[in-house]
Amino acid sequence: MRAKKLSAKKILQVIQDTLEDAKAKDVVMLDVSKISDFTDCMVVASGTSNRHVTSVADKVVDKLRELGLRPIGMEGMKTGDWALVDFGDVVVHVMREQIRDFYNLEKLWSDAKGLEIKKPKAPRKKAKSAKKGTAVTKKNG
Protein backbone atom coordinates (compact mmCIF):
# COMPACT_ATOMS: atom_id res chain seq x y z
CA MET A 1 0.00 0.00 0.00
CA ARG A 2 1.31 3.42 -0.92
CA ALA A 3 1.65 5.91 1.95
CA LYS A 4 -1.03 8.57 2.03
CA LYS A 5 -0.41 12.13 3.11
CA LEU A 6 -2.33 12.61 6.33
CA SER A 7 -2.54 15.91 8.16
CA ALA A 8 -1.14 16.09 11.69
CA LYS A 9 -4.69 16.82 12.89
CA LYS A 10 -6.01 13.60 11.29
CA ILE A 11 -3.09 11.59 12.69
CA LEU A 12 -3.77 12.99 16.17
CA GLN A 13 -7.47 12.14 15.93
CA VAL A 14 -6.73 8.55 14.88
CA ILE A 15 -4.17 8.22 17.69
CA GLN A 16 -6.58 9.65 20.25
CA ASP A 17 -9.38 7.30 19.16
CA THR A 18 -7.03 4.30 19.17
CA LEU A 19 -5.66 5.13 22.63
CA GLU A 20 -9.20 5.47 23.93
CA ASP A 21 -10.23 2.14 22.40
CA ALA A 22 -7.12 0.47 23.88
CA LYS A 23 -7.99 1.81 27.36
CA ALA A 24 -4.84 3.95 27.67
CA LYS A 25 -4.94 6.24 30.70
CA ASP A 26 -4.24 9.95 31.19
CA VAL A 27 -3.71 10.86 27.53
CA VAL A 28 -2.04 14.24 27.05
CA MET A 29 -1.11 15.98 23.80
CA LEU A 30 1.83 18.37 23.86
CA ASP A 31 2.15 20.94 21.08
CA VAL A 32 5.92 21.32 20.81
CA SER A 33 5.99 22.84 17.32
CA LYS A 34 7.36 26.19 18.59
CA ILE A 35 10.16 24.65 20.65
CA SER A 36 11.14 21.51 18.76
CA ASP A 37 12.51 20.90 15.29
CA PHE A 38 12.08 17.11 15.34
CA THR A 39 8.28 16.90 15.84
CA ASP A 40 5.19 19.07 16.13
CA CYS A 41 3.27 17.11 18.73
CA MET A 42 3.96 14.57 21.45
CA VAL A 43 1.25 12.31 22.78
CA VAL A 44 1.85 10.84 26.23
CA ALA A 45 -0.31 8.04 27.64
CA SER A 46 -0.11 5.48 30.42
CA GLY A 47 -0.56 1.74 30.33
CA THR A 48 -1.40 -0.38 33.34
CA SER A 49 1.31 -3.02 32.78
CA ASN A 50 4.22 -3.86 30.47
CA ARG A 51 1.91 -5.95 28.34
CA HIS A 52 -0.70 -3.18 28.15
CA VAL A 53 1.96 -0.61 27.14
CA THR A 54 3.17 -2.73 24.21
CA SER A 55 -0.38 -3.64 23.22
CA VAL A 56 -1.46 0.02 23.15
CA ALA A 57 1.58 1.04 21.09
CA ASP A 58 0.99 -1.89 18.68
CA LYS A 59 -2.62 -0.83 18.19
CA VAL A 60 -1.58 2.73 17.33
CA VAL A 61 0.94 1.41 14.79
CA ASP A 62 -1.59 -1.02 13.28
CA LYS A 63 -4.31 1.63 12.96
CA LEU A 64 -2.03 4.13 11.22
CA ARG A 65 -0.62 1.40 8.96
CA GLU A 66 -4.20 0.76 7.82
CA LEU A 67 -4.20 4.39 6.68
CA GLY A 68 -0.88 3.96 4.87
CA LEU A 69 1.36 5.59 7.48
CA ARG A 70 4.34 3.69 8.82
CA PRO A 71 6.37 4.75 11.84
CA ILE A 72 9.82 6.24 11.29
CA GLY A 73 11.03 4.49 14.42
CA MET A 74 9.92 2.45 17.40
CA GLU A 75 11.64 1.87 20.74
CA GLY A 76 10.90 -0.05 23.93
CA MET A 77 8.48 -2.58 22.50
CA LYS A 78 10.35 -5.55 24.04
CA THR A 79 10.45 -4.38 27.64
CA GLY A 80 7.14 -2.52 27.74
CA ASP A 81 8.14 0.04 30.35
CA TRP A 82 8.14 2.87 27.82
CA ALA A 83 7.17 2.45 24.18
CA LEU A 84 7.97 5.28 21.79
CA VAL A 85 6.50 5.39 18.28
CA ASP A 86 7.72 8.14 15.96
CA PHE A 87 5.46 9.17 13.08
CA GLY A 88 7.45 12.30 12.21
CA ASP A 89 4.96 15.09 12.93
CA VAL A 90 3.68 13.16 15.95
CA VAL A 91 5.62 11.12 18.51
CA VAL A 92 3.65 8.78 20.78
CA HIS A 93 4.94 7.79 24.23
CA VAL A 94 3.13 5.01 26.09
CA MET A 95 4.52 4.29 29.56
CA ARG A 96 3.77 2.38 32.69
CA GLU A 97 2.45 4.82 35.28
CA GLN A 98 5.56 4.51 37.51
CA ILE A 99 7.89 5.26 34.59
CA ARG A 100 5.74 8.21 33.52
CA ASP A 101 5.78 9.64 37.05
CA PHE A 102 9.58 9.27 37.21
CA TYR A 103 10.38 10.94 33.86
CA ASN A 104 7.48 13.42 33.99
CA LEU A 105 7.66 14.43 30.32
CA GLU A 106 4.79 16.88 30.68
CA LYS A 107 6.74 18.91 33.26
CA LEU A 108 9.99 18.57 31.35
CA TRP A 109 8.44 20.00 28.19
CA SER A 110 6.19 22.51 29.98
CA ASP A 111 9.28 24.25 31.35
CA ALA A 112 10.00 25.28 27.76
CA LYS A 113 8.45 28.56 26.69
CA GLY A 114 5.35 28.49 24.52
CA LEU A 115 4.22 24.92 25.18
CA GLU A 116 0.54 24.17 24.90
CA ILE A 117 -0.70 21.10 26.75
CA LYS A 118 -4.02 19.66 25.65
CA LYS A 119 -6.02 16.92 27.26
CA PRO A 120 -8.27 15.35 24.64
CA LYS A 121 -11.95 15.93 25.18
CA ALA A 122 -13.82 12.97 26.58
CA PRO A 123 -16.46 11.65 24.21
CA ARG A 124 -20.00 12.53 25.11
CA LYS A 125 -22.06 9.65 26.35
CA LYS A 126 -25.60 9.33 25.12
CA ALA A 127 -28.17 9.75 27.84
CA LYS A 128 -30.36 6.73 28.35
CA SER A 129 -34.00 7.61 28.15
CA ALA A 130 -36.73 5.81 30.03
CA LYS A 131 -39.11 3.76 27.94
CA LYS A 132 -42.59 5.16 27.51
CA GLY A 133 -45.11 3.81 29.90
CA THR A 134 -42.60 2.82 32.59
CA ALA A 135 -42.36 4.50 35.92
CA VAL A 136 -39.43 4.68 38.25
CA THR A 137 -40.28 4.36 41.90
CA LYS A 138 -38.05 4.84 44.91
CA LYS A 139 -38.43 2.52 47.85
CA ASN A 140 -38.06 4.00 51.30
CA GLY A 141 -36.67 2.05 54.09
Phi and psi in degrees as a GROMACS rama.xvg file:
@    title "Ramachandran Plot"
@    xaxis  label "Phi"
@    yaxis  label "Psi"
@TYPE xy
-78.6562  137.126  ARG-2
-65.4768  134.827  ALA-3
-95.1231  154.193  LYS-4
-88.7015  111.118  LYS-5
-108.028  141.763  LEU-6
-72.1238  155.815  SER-7
-59.3448  -36.5076  ALA-8
-62.7901  -43.3888  LYS-9
-66.1587  -42.4351  LYS-10
-60.1829  -45.6136  ILE-11
-61.5606  -40.3026  LEU-12
-64.7311  -43.4832  GLN-13
-64.4385  -42.2623  VAL-14
-62.7632  -46.3622  ILE-15
-58.917  -47.9302  GLN-16
-62.051  -41.1739  ASP-17
-67.2938  -42.183  THR-18
-62.7535  -40.2274  LEU-19
-63.2438  -46.805  GLU-20
-62.296  -32.9239  ASP-21
-85.9639  3.82077  ALA-22
64.6038  33.1852  LYS-23
-67.5026  152.043  ALA-24
-110.722  153.017  LYS-25
48.7451  55.4888  ASP-26
-74.381  129.803  VAL-27
-132.058  138.499  VAL-28
-112.161  126.142  MET-29
-110.358  118.015  LEU-30
-84.46  105.002  ASP-31
-110.536  16.9748  VAL-32
-61.0736  -30.3219  SER-33
-84.4569  -14.5876  LYS-34
-123.126  0.448532  ILE-35
-132.579  143.402  SER-36
-107.512  0.771404  ASP-37
-102.395  -15.8646  PHE-38
-160.269  161.383  THR-39
-97.4186  -31.1511  ASP-40
-144.082  140.509  CYS-41
-115.962  136.249  MET-42
-112.925  127.445  VAL-43
-119.372  131.054  VAL-44
-143.594  158.248  ALA-45
-109.534  146.933  SER-46
-115.47  158.11  GLY-47
-85.885  -15.5773  THR-48
-157.552  171.538  SER-49
-58.52  -42.9989  ASN-50
-65.0442  -40.9438  ARG-51
-65.1733  -41.5148  HIS-52
-57.7679  -50.5722  VAL-53
-67.2306  -36.425  THR-54
-63.7516  -44.7891  SER-55
-61.5594  -48.0721  VAL-56
-61.555  -42.3748  ALA-57
-59.555  -41.0919  ASP-58
-65.8041  -37.4809  LYS-59
-64.0973  -45.8042  VAL-60
-61.0123  -47.4462  VAL-61
-61.0573  -43.0131  ASP-62
-64.7195  -43.6717  LYS-63
-72.8618  -29.0308  LEU-64
-63.7982  -36.802  ARG-65
-58.734  -29.5633  GLU-66
-92.6825  5.77984  LEU-67
88.7093  12.7465  GLY-68
-110.628  123.456  LEU-69
-107.575  146.178  ARG-70
-68.8991  147.757  PRO-71
-74.0978  -36.5889  ILE-72
-158.552  157.212  GLY-73
-141.708  139.673  MET-74
-137.248  152.08  GLU-75
78.4194  11.3385  GLY-76
-73.1877  -21.6771  MET-77
-79.9298  -40.4933  LYS-78
-87.0594  -36.3103  THR-79
81.3082  5.92329  GLY-80
-74.199  -42.2664  ASP-81
-149.043  110.705  TRP-82
-103.546  130.006  ALA-83
-118.241  129.166  LEU-84
-126.115  120.226  VAL-85
-103.878  116.654  ASP-86
-108.293  18.5991  PHE-87
86.4278  -88.3392  GLY-88
-67.9511  -22.9735  ASP-89
-133.356  131.568  VAL-90
-116.107  129.391  VAL-91
-107.905  127.628  VAL-92
-113.772  123.935  HIS-93
-121.623  123.56  VAL-94
-133.621  153.831  MET-95
-65.2937  150.774  ARG-96
-57.4042  -40.0108  GLU-97
-65.1172  -39.4673  GLN-98
-68.3416  -41.8436  ILE-99
-62.7426  -43.0519  ARG-100
-61.7468  -40.3534  ASP-101
-66.2497  -48.8526  PHE-102
-82.3331  -29.0493  TYR-103
45.9346  59.4876  ASN-104
-57.8051  -37.1482  LEU-105
-58.7244  -43.9577  GLU-106
-70.116  -42.9181  LYS-107
-55.624  -47.7332  LEU-108
-79.9646  -26.043  TRP-109
-73.3272  -18.4719  SER-110
-69.3904  -19.1424  ASP-111
-79.0734  142.805  ALA-112
-68.0449  138.077  LYS-113
85.9192  10.7639  GLY-114
-79.5652  136.575  LEU-115
-114.02  121.283  GLU-116
-103.645  128.453  ILE-117
-124.018  130.468  LYS-118
-96.2399  127.388  LYS-119
-59.0831  146.166  PRO-120
-70.6869  137.353  LYS-121
-71.3014  140.847  ALA-122
-66.38  145.952  PRO-123
-75.8331  135.163  ARG-124
-94.5428  139.105  LYS-125
-71.628  134.583  LYS-126
-74.5545  135.884  ALA-127
-83.7084  130.263  LYS-128
-102.14  146.695  SER-129
-70.9779  145.662  ALA-130
-71.1426  147.861  LYS-131
-63.1071  140.194  LYS-132
86.7626  -1.35055  GLY-133
-107.099  146.213  THR-134
-120.165  144.026  ALA-135
-103.989  125.436  VAL-136
-118.552  149.252  THR-137
-110.153  127.238  LYS-138
-88.6594  136.639  LYS-139
-97.348  144.906  ASN-140
